[in-house]
C-alpha cells in the first residue's frame, strides 16, 4: 500500500548552485536556516537561500522546498517514490535532498500550486499550520 505522507512548505526561496570541485565552501552558502553541500570529484553543489547567492555564481534560483514530515528509518522503502510519483505523473521537475531523518523535494516556484494539487490528489496532506 502506498504511503500517504504529510508535508509542509519552507517559507523561503532556494537556489541550486554549482562551483568547481576544488572550490572552498563560501560563507554565503551557510547563511539562512537551510543549506545543503555536496562535494564530488566533479563539482561542489550548494542548495541555499536564494537571496544569499552573489551575482556571477552559476545558480538556478526559484525553488521552493517541500519537507516530508516525520522521521523515516533507513529500512523503509518507497517513501520518496510515493511522494515523487504524483509529481512525475504531472510532469513536474524536482530536485531531491535527503537527510538522516527525512526528505526534501524542491519544486520550481511556478510549479508549486500544481505540485500541491497533484500531491493532495494522491492523498498526501499539506501541513499549513506553520
Phi, psi and omega in degrees: 000128181295149179287142170251113191251154171260144179217158173224158179263136173284153191271008182226155177285147181239160176233148173250120187244152177233125175239170178298151183303328182262010181291147172287152176288118182285149181300324182298334181293336184265001177290151176085178185259009177217122171204156179217134179237133175223121177250133174231182175295340186260334188193167166246113178260138181229131169247125184206175177300128188295332179291345180276341187284124181285156174301145178092348179278136176290111185207151170245113181266175174093030179256146173242136180264130172257118180263124173285125184273138180119168174253126183247114180296153181300336181284346178285134178243147174086002182296305182296321179300320179298327180279323184280332183303313178297329178289319177296318179299326179273002179059044178256117179293149181225165169225117187257143176227132176246143174244184180301319187261330190208189180232150174236136178241119179269134180234141176296144182310317185291344179260359187304306184294321177296322178294317179300315180298317180296317181292314179294325176296335178269003177097001176282154187238127177277131174270111180253013180268045182269000000 
